[in-house]
Amino acid sequence: MERPGERLLFEGIRAYDDGQYPQAEAALRKALEAGLRSGRDQASAHKLLAFITCTSERLAECEAAFRAARAADPAFVLSRSEAGHPLWGPVYRKTLP
């Protein structure tokens, strides 16, 4: 948590969990810009950005975020319940290899 990127990621996750999606999106984008060392952390940020953009009907951004998550962490997958979500599930499935 000493790095700005990780601190912003934590803030973004917390805002997302609290339903503060505009604040979450801003913090997650800043976290990615600040540089997250871990591919897993990058994938987490992109995943939440995908969820936010899908629910606000920005489907191209949602798809790009899922692709970026997989690029950051080739082992990235959604949980079964996440993949079954009616809004982002179909977009996620389009990005599967």
C-alpha positions in Angstrom: 0.0 0.0 0.0 3.0 2.3 -0.1 2.7 2.8 -3.9 0.3 5.3 -5.3 -1.2 2.8 -7.7 -2.0 0.2 -5.1 -3.4 2.9 -2.8 -5.7 4.1 -5.6 -6.7 0.5 -6.4 -7.7 0.0 -2.8 -9.7 3.2 -2.9 -11.4 2.2 -6.2 -12.4 -1.2 -4.8 -13.7 0.4 -1.6 -15.8 2.9 -3.6 -17.1 0.2 -5.9 -18.1 -1.9 -2.9 -19.9 1.1 -1.5 -21.8 1.7 -4.7 -19.9 4.9 -5.5 -19.3 4.0 -9.2 -18.1 7.4 -10.6 -15.6 7.6 -7.7 -14.6 4.0 -8.2 -14.1 4.5 -11.9 -11.9 7.6 -11.4 -9.8 5.9 -8.8 -9.3 2.7 -10.8 -8.3 4.6 -13.9 -5.8 6.7 -11.8 -4.5 3.4 -10.3 -3.8 2.1 -13.8 -2.2 5.3 -14.8 0.0 5.4 -11.7 1.2 2.0 -12.5 0.3 -1.2 -10.8 3.2 -3.7 -10.6 1.1 -6.8 -10.4 -0.7 -8.1 -13.4 -3.3 -9.5 -11.0 -3.9 -6.0 -9.6 -4.1 -4.6 -13.1 -6.6 -7.3 -14.0 -8.7 -6.5 -10.9 -8.8 -2.8 -11.8 -9.8 -3.6 -15.4 -12.5 -6.1 -14.2 -14.2 -3.5 -12.1 -13.9 -1.0 -14.9 -15.6 -3.5 -17.1 -18.4 -4.0 -14.7 -18.9 -0.2 -14.3 -18.8 0.4 -18.1 -21.2 -2.5 -18.9 -23.7 -1.3 -16.3 -23.6 2.2 -17.8 -24.1 0.8 -21.3 -20.6 1.6 -22.6 -20.2 -1.9 -24.1 -17.2 -1.2 -26.3 -15.3 0.1 -23.2 -16.5 -2.9 -21.2 -15.2 -5.3 -23.8 -11.9 -3.4 -24.0 -11.6 -3.6 -20.2 -12.1 -7.4 -20.2 -9.5 -7.7 -22.9 -7.1 -5.5 -20.9 -7.7 -7.7 -17.8 -6.7 -10.8 -19.7 -3.7 -9.1 -21.3 -2.5 -8.0 -17.8 -3.1 -11.5 -16.3 -3.5 -14.4 -18.8 -5.0 -16.5 -16.0 -7.8 -13.9 -15.5 -11.3 -15.4 -15.4 -14.6 -14.3 -13.9 -16.2 -16.5 -11.2 -19.2 -18.5 -12.4 -21.6 -16.1 -10.8 -19.9 -13.1 -12.3 -19.7 -14.7 -15.8 -23.5 -15.4 -15.5 -24.4 -11.7 -14.9 -27.0 -10.5 -17.5 -25.2 -7.3 -18.3 -21.5 -8.1 -18.5 -21.6 -11.9 -18.9 -22.4 -11.8 -22.6 -19.6 -9.2 -23.2 -17.2 -11.2 -21.2 -17.9 -14.4 -23.1 -17.2 -12.5 -26.4 -13.7 -11.9 -25.2 -12.9 -15.5 -24.3 -10.2 -17.1 -26.6 
